[in-house]
Amino acid sequence: MNSRSPAPRPRGRRSWTCAAALVLPLAVVVACDTAGRSPAPGTGGRPSGSPTAEGTPGGASPGSSGTAPPTGTAGVPGTATVPGSSPDPSAGGGARSVRTAVYFLHGEYVSPAPRTVAAPGTAAGAVRALLAGPNGYERAHGRGTAIPSGTALRSLVIRDRVATVDLSGRYDDGGGSLSLRERLAQVVFTVTRFPSVDRVRFALDGTPVEHFGGEGIVLDRPVGRADFEDVAPAVLVDSPLLGDTVGSPLRVRGSADTFEAVFRLKVTDVTGRTAADVQVRATSGTGTRGTFDVTFPCKPRRSGPGLLTAYFDSPADGRPVTVDTVPLTVRR
């Protein structure tokens, strides 16, 4: 089942500036960040008093390919696989795997896709997975990227909840102001999904960034998700993720900025039948992004490919306006 592109919404571009980055060490230091971020941007996590460095200077970005959907059916029937979290039990006392998400683009807005990265070094692993781009399944469902091919992660250092991300100079090649903001947002959303990071600084080839790209975007402070509200969909679903297998009851989590904080979530099954359609109210809206976490019955007629649609009824004429879609596998 093909997903629909999100409907455009008015862009209240805010004046913003991002931060001059720290001078990064080129030495390789192995450190560990931990599991995936909750849907509430900029909250949670543990303090980090001393810096931790992740990444390998000049390291290549491992790719992912193929057209098969990501795997990861939850162990408990009726729930989606939760992003970010548990060690791989098969790893024994050695390396463990952590499931997280990287943020590609669906239309002009960020959209998460699942990835599994090895600990330690999970934040750096997530950035490398982001730089590798969407796989065939994700591209078939309309996911893309504004990050130039060939961009590499040189290092990633976390201190006092700020991640300094040093990328190769290829990162700022080409593109207009929208493309530049989208690629910045992709990195910011991916790294701030981890609970130890609230904001991001940027460097290119070891040099702190003060003006980004040909458009001269000013970076004079660390930036977080709120600085990229114009490239976030009105309803951002952080779980379930693209390609997840879900059943009933279905739990959906994320953030939203809609009129009076109200919107709807609909699930359709492989036959096109509506398996669920519920009203949701976020913690805030009408110009302020809030969070939501809801669980509801989902009753498909048949198991197979399905679609989660976030939409709202137009205040003007009551017609449904699609905000975003997440392809899923729906179990009966």
Secondary structure, DSSP 8 states (H G I E B T S, - for coil): -------------------B------S-------S---SSTT-------S-EEES-TT--------SS------SSTT----SS----GGGTTS-EEEEEEEEEEETTEEEEEEEEEEESSHHHHHHHHHHH---HHHHHTTEE--S-TT--EEEEEEETTEEEEEE-GGGG-S--HHHHHHHHHHHHHHHTTSTT-SEEEEEETTEE-SEETTTTEE--S-B-GGGGGGGS-SEEEEES-TT-EE-SSEEEEEEE--GGGEEEEEEE-TTS-EEEEEEEE-S--SSS-EEEEEEE----SS-EEEEEEEEEE-TTT--EEEEEEEEEEE--
